[in-house]
Amino acid sequence: MSAYNKMLVAIDLTEEAPQVLEKAKAMSVAHGANLVLVHVVEPVGYAYGGDIPMDLTELQTQLDKAAREQLAAYGEQYGVEKTNQIVTVGRPESEIHRLVKEQAADLVIVGSHGRKGFQLLLGSTANGVLHGTECDVLAIRIR
């Protein structure tokens, strides 16, 4: 029996995502675990403090659609079933915490740029996930 049965892999859909996915796939094979791919689309209004006088629904819909397409491509490439591909909208840390419980995940895998100094003070998604998740968290160093 493995220590990990379900691994939630939170990726940001940049060109760096495969670095995280390669290691996550290898770990899932080694542990005989299911992978769940997750991408959190931040609400467009967050970037502008929510104070812009225009309807951003169409832009949000386009971002959501693009994220689903990209996640599906990664899912196909790494052998993750459609039912284990989740795109959600919200704050990344909060959504990942929610999904860990909802999916009964026992490991969260995230990418980390290993920021230092001022960037570290501002916090990162990896740090936010670590503090508040009830299961183990593995941060993959992105190079």
BELVENWO-V767987 format. One record per backbone hydrogen bond with DSSP energy under -1.0 kcal/mol. NH is the residue of the N-H (numbers start at 1). CO is the residue of the C=O. E is the energy in kcal/mol with one decimal. If there is no record, write none. Layout:
nh:NH co:CO e:E
nh:NH co:CO e:E
//
This chain:
nh:7 co:34 e:-3.2
nh:8 co:107 e:-2.9
nh:9 co:36 e:-3.4
nh:10 co:109 e:-2.3
nh:11 co:38 e:-2.7
nh:17 co:14 e:-1.6
nh:19 co:16 e:-1.3
nh:21 co:17 e:-2.6
nh:22 co:18 e:-2.7
nh:23 co:19 e:-1.1
nh:24 co:20 e:-2.5
nh:25 co:21 e:-2.8
nh:26 co:22 e:-2.0
nh:27 co:23 e:-2.4
nh:28 co:24 e:-2.5
nh:29 co:25 e:-2.2
nh:30 co:26 e:-2.4
nh:31 co:27 e:-2.1
nh:33 co:28 e:-2.3
nh:34 co:5 e:-3.0
nh:36 co:7 e:-2.7
nh:37 co:84 e:-2.9
nh:38 co:9 e:-2.8
nh:39 co:86 e:-2.3
nh:41 co:88 e:-3.2
nh:46 co:43 e:-1.6
nh:49 co:46 e:-1.5
nh:50 co:45 e:-2.6
nh:51 co:48 e:-1.3
nh:54 co:52 e:-1.9
nh:60 co:56 e:-2.7
nh:61 co:57 e:-2.5
nh:62 co:58 e:-2.3
nh:63 co:59 e:-2.4
nh:64 co:60 e:-2.4
nh:65 co:61 e:-2.4
nh:66 co:62 e:-2.6
nh:67 co:63 e:-2.3
nh:68 co:64 e:-2.3
nh:69 co:65 e:-2.2
nh:70 co:66 e:-2.4
nh:71 co:67 e:-2.8
nh:72 co:68 e:-2.2
nh:73 co:69 e:-1.9
nh:74 co:70 e:-2.2
nh:75 co:71 e:-2.8
nh:76 co:72 e:-2.5
nh:77 co:73 e:-2.4
nh:78 co:74 e:-2.4
nh:80 co:75 e:-3.1
nh:84 co:81 e:-1.9
nh:85 co:82 e:-1.7
nh:86 co:37 e:-3.1
nh:88 co:39 e:-2.0
nh:90 co:41 e:-1.9
nh:95 co:91 e:-2.7
nh:96 co:92 e:-2.6
nh:97 co:93 e:-2.5
nh:98 co:94 e:-2.3
nh:99 co:95 e:-2.6
nh:100 co:96 e:-2.3
nh:101 co:97 e:-1.4
nh:102 co:98 e:-2.6
nh:103 co:99 e:-3.0
nh:105 co:100 e:-2.0
nh:106 co:6 e:-2.4
nh:107 co:6 e:-1.1
nh:108 co:136 e:-2.3
nh:109 co:8 e:-2.9
nh:110 co:138 e:-2.5
nh:112 co:140 e:-2.8
nh:119 co:116 e:-1.0
nh:121 co:117 e:-1.7
nh:122 co:118 e:-1.6
nh:128 co:124 e:-2.5
nh:129 co:125 e:-2.7
nh:130 co:126 e:-2.3
nh:131 co:127 e:-2.0
nh:132 co:130 e:-1.3
nh:138 co:108 e:-3.3
nh:140 co:110 e:-3.3
nh:142 co:112 e:-3.0
//
